[in-house]
Amino acid sequence: MKQNTKDWIQYGSAIALIISGIAIALLSVIVTMDIGGGALAYIGEAFGGALAIFGIAAYALRSISDFKKEITEELRLSRKSDDHGTDY
């Protein structure tokens, strides 16, 4: 599976959770003029799950980016030391 497909599934799932939480809240208010405990629990779980999905994605992207920068810097320093014949 391509990374692009995985990203779409991940973000789509998070957005679906947010939309479902909002829909449950609106339906609950329209039908009962109150948001009951069960609906409130679902809304909290849905929003928490969506935030976790977005947070994990952001953390993973940042970690990979930092790793790439470190490797690039190490390779640059290694090539520089090889060009000058000195060993650091």
Helices and strands as residue ranges (DSSP letters): H 3-32, H 37-84
